[in-house]
């Protein structure tokens, strides 16, 4: 989680999502650039249009979250504190129902050379 947030921030946000089913947990994190900030970034509707091509660019994926394009279904392996695993699958709505946290985990400022 960020320690200080500038409401005029220019750059890239890292959004971290926590999935949970019973005591089993997994995380994903992805980057969002552009002219959005704050609460507008913390939406679970990203799953509606997520593809495996996008998922392979995640900066964190400790639950092997992936999408089967042919079956049109998401898969993940959630883990408990003891390392026990729970394989889960579902569509975007079912995975949205497993979200217990969405946060801005980091901010990456624009560099002056980024637009050259």
MOQUI-V707833 format. One record per residue. N is the residue number from 1. RES is the residue in one small letter. PHI is phi in radians with two decimals (NA if undefined). PSI is psi in whole degrees, 0 to 359 (none if undefined). D_FIRST is the distance of its C-alpha to the first C-alpha in Angstrom with 2 decimals. Layout:
# MOQUI-V707833
n | res | phi | psi | d_first
N | RES | PHI | PSI | D_FIRST
N | RES | PHI | PSI | D_FIRST
This chain:
# MOQUI-V707833
n | res | phi | psi | d_first
1 | x | NA | 141 | 0.00
2 | x | -1.17 | 149 | 3.78
3 | x | -1.64 | 339 | 6.43
4 | x | -2.62 | 136 | 9.09
5 | x | -2.21 | 118 | 9.98
6 | x | -1.48 | 119 | 13.60
7 | x | -1.15 | 349 | 15.43
8 | x | -1.87 | 19 | 17.78
9 | x | -0.99 | 137 | 15.45
10 | x | -2.11 | 119 | 17.55
11 | x | 2.69 | 211 | 16.32
12 | x | -1.94 | 138 | 14.32
13 | x | -1.81 | 143 | 11.05
14 | x | -1.83 | 118 | 9.53
15 | x | -1.80 | 127 | 9.32
16 | x | -1.96 | 130 | 8.68
17 | x | -2.04 | 135 | 11.37
18 | x | -1.94 | 123 | 12.53
19 | x | -1.73 | 143 | 16.32
20 | x | -2.57 | 137 | 18.29
21 | x | -2.38 | 118 | 22.03
22 | x | 0.94 | 238 | 23.39
23 | x | -1.70 | 7 | 21.82
24 | x | -1.68 | 136 | 20.98
25 | x | -2.34 | 149 | 17.49
26 | x | -2.62 | 158 | 16.32
27 | x | -2.31 | 148 | 13.41
28 | x | -2.31 | 155 | 13.68
29 | x | -2.56 | 141 | 11.71
30 | x | -2.50 | 160 | 13.62
31 | x | -1.69 | 143 | 13.96
32 | x | -2.29 | 123 | 15.29
33 | x | -1.86 | 180 | 17.33
34 | x | 1.84 | 195 | 19.70
35 | x | -1.74 | 45 | 20.11
36 | x | -2.10 | 153 | 17.55
37 | x | -2.74 | 168 | 14.55
38 | x | 1.00 | 223 | 12.63
39 | x | -1.05 | 335 | 13.95
40 | x | -1.12 | 338 | 16.34
41 | x | -1.48 | 345 | 13.81
42 | x | -1.74 | 53 | 12.83
43 | x | -1.93 | 144 | 16.27
44 | x | -1.57 | 359 | 17.61
45 | x | -1.30 | 357 | 20.76
46 | x | -1.03 | 334 | 19.66
47 | x | -1.18 | 334 | 21.44
48 | x | -1.07 | 329 | 24.72
49 | x | -2.11 | 14 | 25.17
50 | x | -1.25 | 142 | 23.28
51 | x | -2.23 | 164 | 25.55
52 | x | -1.11 | 328 | 25.70
53 | x | -1.07 | 320 | 25.90
54 | x | -1.19 | 317 | 22.44
55 | x | -1.06 | 325 | 21.04
56 | x | -1.18 | 349 | 22.42
57 | x | -1.73 | 4 | 20.15
58 | x | -1.04 | 146 | 16.84
59 | x | -1.54 | 347 | 14.64
60 | x | -2.56 | 139 | 13.95
61 | x | -2.82 | 77 | 16.55
62 | x | -1.47 | 5 | 17.10
63 | x | -2.14 | 16 | 19.39
64 | x | 0.88 | 42 | 21.87
65 | x | -1.12 | 128 | 21.13
66 | x | -2.69 | 166 | 24.01
67 | x | -2.17 | 131 | 26.42
68 | x | -1.65 | 110 | 30.20
69 | x | -1.10 | 324 | 31.68
70 | x | -1.25 | 315 | 35.12
71 | x | -1.42 | 342 | 34.20
72 | x | 0.97 | 51 | 31.44
73 | x | -2.48 | 147 | 29.28
74 | x | -1.63 | 151 | 25.85
75 | x | -2.34 | 151 | 25.65
76 | x | -2.76 | 159 | 23.06
77 | x | -2.09 | 107 | 23.37
78 | x | -1.56 | 153 | 21.13
79 | x | -2.26 | 150 | 21.32
80 | x | -1.68 | 180 | 21.57
81 | x | -1.09 | 334 | 20.94
82 | x | -1.56 | 1 | 24.47
83 | x | 1.56 | 2 | 24.06
84 | x | -1.19 | 147 | 26.21
85 | x | -1.99 | 150 | 25.68
86 | x | -2.30 | 115 | 26.08
87 | x | -1.45 | 129 | 26.97
88 | x | -2.21 | 152 | 26.19
89 | x | -2.55 | 156 | 27.46
90 | x | 2.96 | 176 | 27.66
91 | x | -1.52 | 185 | 27.52
92 | x | -1.06 | 324 | 24.70
93 | x | -1.19 | 317 | 25.40
94 | x | -1.12 | 321 | 25.41
95 | x | -1.27 | 326 | 22.05
96 | x | -1.04 | 324 | 20.61
97 | x | -1.21 | 345 | 21.99
98 | x | -1.62 | 353 | 19.97
99 | x | -1.30 | 125 | 16.52
100 | x | -1.99 | 351 | 14.86
101 | x | -2.79 | 137 | 11.29
102 | x | -2.32 | 126 | 10.06
103 | x | -2.49 | 157 | 6.69
104 | x | -1.44 | 109 | 5.93
105 | x | -1.52 | 334 | 4.12
106 | x | -2.84 | 160 | 6.38
107 | x | -2.27 | 140 | 9.53
108 | x | -2.13 | 108 | 12.91
109 | x | -1.13 | 151 | 15.60
110 | x | -1.14 | 144 | 19.05
111 | x | -1.75 | 150 | 21.63
112 | x | -1.00 | 331 | 25.07
113 | x | -1.50 | 356 | 26.72
114 | x | -1.11 | 332 | 24.62
115 | x | -1.69 | 6 | 27.21
116 | x | -1.65 | none | 30.25
